[in-house]
């Protein structure tokens, strides 16, 4: 699992877990089963990869602006 997630380091992602609707931010590092995600304000959050149900890169339009995400 961590090998797949390493492709997202430095990218803005949405991480869906079993208990939350989504964690949004940039993946900064991965250690053991933990993923560190930093939001645009600099707040960091750790997510256990055992509980991830889905991870995807934040969608953008043709001009590079963020699209609205509907879960």
GIVENRA-V932825 format. One record per residue. N is the residue number from 1. SS is DSSP state (hx for helix, st for strand, lp for the rest). PHI is phi in degrees with one decimal (none if undefined). NEAR is the number of other ideal C-beta (glycine too) atoms within 10 Angstrom. Layout:
N&SS&PHI&NEAR  N&SS&PHI&NEAR
//
This chain:
1&lp&none&12  2&hx&-64.1&12  3&hx&-63.9&7  4&hx&-69.9&9  5&hx&-70.0&17  6&hx&-59.5&12  7&hx&-66.9&11  8&hx&-95.7&18  9&st&-62.5&14  10&lp&86.9&9  11&lp&-107.0&10  12&st&-84.1&18  13&st&-132.2&19  14&st&-119.0&18  15&st&-111.6&23  16&st&-101.8&16  17&st&-117.3&17  18&lp&-68.7&8  19&lp&-103.4&7  20&lp&-128.7&10  21&lp&-76.0&8  22&lp&165.6&14  23&st&-110.8&18  24&st&-112.4&15  25&st&163.9&22  26&st&-97.2&16  27&st&-72.9&22  28&st&-101.1&12  29&st&-161.5&14  30&st&-134.1&17  31&st&-137.5&9  32&lp&50.2&8  33&lp&-107.2&13  34&st&-115.2&13  35&st&-118.3&27  36&st&-96.2&16  37&st&-121.0&21  38&st&-114.1&15  39&lp&-85.8&13  40&lp&-69.0&9  41&lp&-94.5&6  42&lp&91.5&7  43&lp&-75.1&9  44&st&-108.3&11  45&st&-141.2&13  46&st&-105.3&11  47&st&-122.8&20  48&st&-78.5&11  49&hx&-68.5&17  50&hx&-66.9&10  51&hx&-104.1&13  52&st&-79.1&17  53&st&-100.0&9  54&st&-159.8&10  55&st&-139.4&21  56&st&-148.1&12  57&st&-71.7&12  58&lp&-62.4&14  59&lp&-71.1&11  60&st&-133.1&11  61&lp&-86.7&8  62&lp&-63.6&5  63&lp&-87.8&5  64&lp&90.8&6  65&lp&-81.0&7  66&st&-67.5&11  67&lp&-88.5&9  68&lp&-74.4&5  69&lp&-103.8&11  70&lp&-113.6&4  71&lp&-89.1&7
//
